[in-house]
Amino acid sequence: MEEIAKNITGHVSHVVEILSALIIALAVVKTVYNYLPWLKRNALKITKEEIRLQFGGSVAISLELLLGADVLATAVAPSWNDIGKLAAIAAIRTALNYFLEKELKHRNSNAFTQQ
């Protein structure tokens, strides 16, 4: 039964990692598209700040998904070594996400006050 649970959580973890990579890939394509004005003929002008905010939001979502994937990967019968690695990865990703979210909120509040 434990082996079945490991297989299922492993597969789900890989799917979540792939979703995270797709989110980043789509965000990069969208960022490049929005950044290069000659690609858009009749589109609305988007400021560089708005482009950064959109990309940052995608990175934040991706970090959260990757953290979830790491938790899933070590959920079934982890060793102390696995728990230590998860703790280190969780701390780094949580810190990155915290500061990214803080920056996004700061930028968003500045964008609204300038309008």
Secondary structure, 3 states (H helix, E strand, C coil): CHHHHHHHHHHHHHHHHHHHHHHHHHHHHHHHHHHCHHHCCCCCCCCHHHHHHHHHHHHHHHHHHHHHHHHHHCCCCCCHHHHHHHHHHHHHHHHHHHHHHHHHHHHHHHHHHHC
